[in-house]
Amino acid sequence: MIVKVLFTGVSVELIERVYRLNPALASSLKRIIWKYAEEIRRREGKDFKIKLMNFCGTHEWTTVHFGLRSLMPENVELVAGPGCPVCITPAYYVDQAIKLAFDGITVYTFGDAYRLPTVRPVKGARSLMEAKGLGAEVKLVYSFLDAVEEAKRDCRTSVFFGIGFETTAPSYAMVFTGKGVPSNLLFLSILRLTPPAAKYAVQAVEARGLSPIQGIIAPGHVSTITGAKPWDEVSRETGIPAVISGFEPIDLLMSVALLLKMIKNGEVGVRIEYLRAVSWEGNLEAQSAIRKVFYMADAPWRGIGFIPKSGLKLRQEHGKYDAFRQLGLKELSPEEWKYDLPPECRCAEVTLGMCKPPDCPLFMKSCTPDKPWGPCMVSIEGTCAVWARFGGGGLADVVGKELGLV
């Protein structure tokens, strides 16, 4: 039974019928995609590869779950990007959180970060989940507000493990601006910004000498906050087009078609496919709250290193809540950052679109969803976790051929 919920005057049932349960439109979009891909092939040559980056982990989930790669022509390749906040959280911060929890400081965390493994065990624990099993003070929460309410009831010093992208940042910032955070709850900011990472990924692939990224499928939920402007800037700085996409299969197919049309016509800039939720300006109130509470800074990404202006730190006026300042925790610097993936783990290359999960020697061997060894196997937005659960091709390709779609 589909529960009807109105969103800007449109029911979820209607959205599902149009954007998910619509084989006729999917077939039409497939024909358009193949038409544009063929026109590009004729112009550029048969060996020209059109590589498009699914920046967001949810886009990768949709692509894999619905077998969208099986609908692509041979010269169109969809690769994953660094759009999973759990996957890119540096091991250093997991280490610090585990140490705090063992020292009797309550660490509040979301469920996916709860299982995030570090590289070397801290007092016998490789994750906050293992630390809790060994008696450390770790509590799962669904939101920052839940942690706020718990901390108000418990007067002991506590820390919130603050991961996330621009989508999550307002939920933190508005609590701070509303002066709702108790003095005993500190905030460990591991917030990251997506446009700088997209730019970095595009440039890193090219620097490696691999087939370059030709277009970016930009994250829809992030863009409801940021608006389209930052992605337009990324597009023009990298010289490739970007399309802000929704998350249903029809959204993704429309976005691929739009990107191919832009590539065919030699266009750069951003287009908004997700018009039902994203505007050029974005959510100005949320942006204002973020600016009041945080400032941009260079920040480390797991397995990748520092990306300029890709992190958010608490401003001085909120310093009394800053876990780094109040607990004397040392922040990472570019000089002190160390490669923080386990031996043989290729999560960094997976998140940068340089390889696919089966290319990693640990994938579905020593690294599985039940026992993740690398960070990309933890969250449902992690590329390795998605491929492990739904496959990255394989059966989808076979079924697609049987149905005459490939």
Buried (B, 14 or more C-beta within 10 A) or exposed (E): EEEEEEEEEEBEEBBEEBBBEBEEBBBEBBEBBBBBBEBBBEEBEEEBBBBBBBBBBBBBBBBBBBBBBBBBBEBBBBBBBBBBBBBBBBBBBBBBBBBBBBEEBBBBBBEBBBBBBBBEBBBEBBBBBBBBEEEBBBBBBEBBBBBBBBBEEBEEBBBBBBBBBBBBBBBBBBBBBEEBBBEBBBBBBBBBBBBBBBBBBBBBBEEEEBBBBBBBBBBBBBBBBBBBBBBBBBBBBBEBBBBBBBBBBBBBBBBBBBBBBBBBEEBBBBBBBBEBBBBEEBBEEBBBBBEBBBBBBBBBBBBBBBBEEBBBBBBEEBEEBBBBBBBEBEEBEEEEBEEBBBEEBBBBBBBBBBBBBBEBEBBBEBBBBEEBBBBBBBBBBBBBBBBBEBBBBBEBBEEBEEEEBB
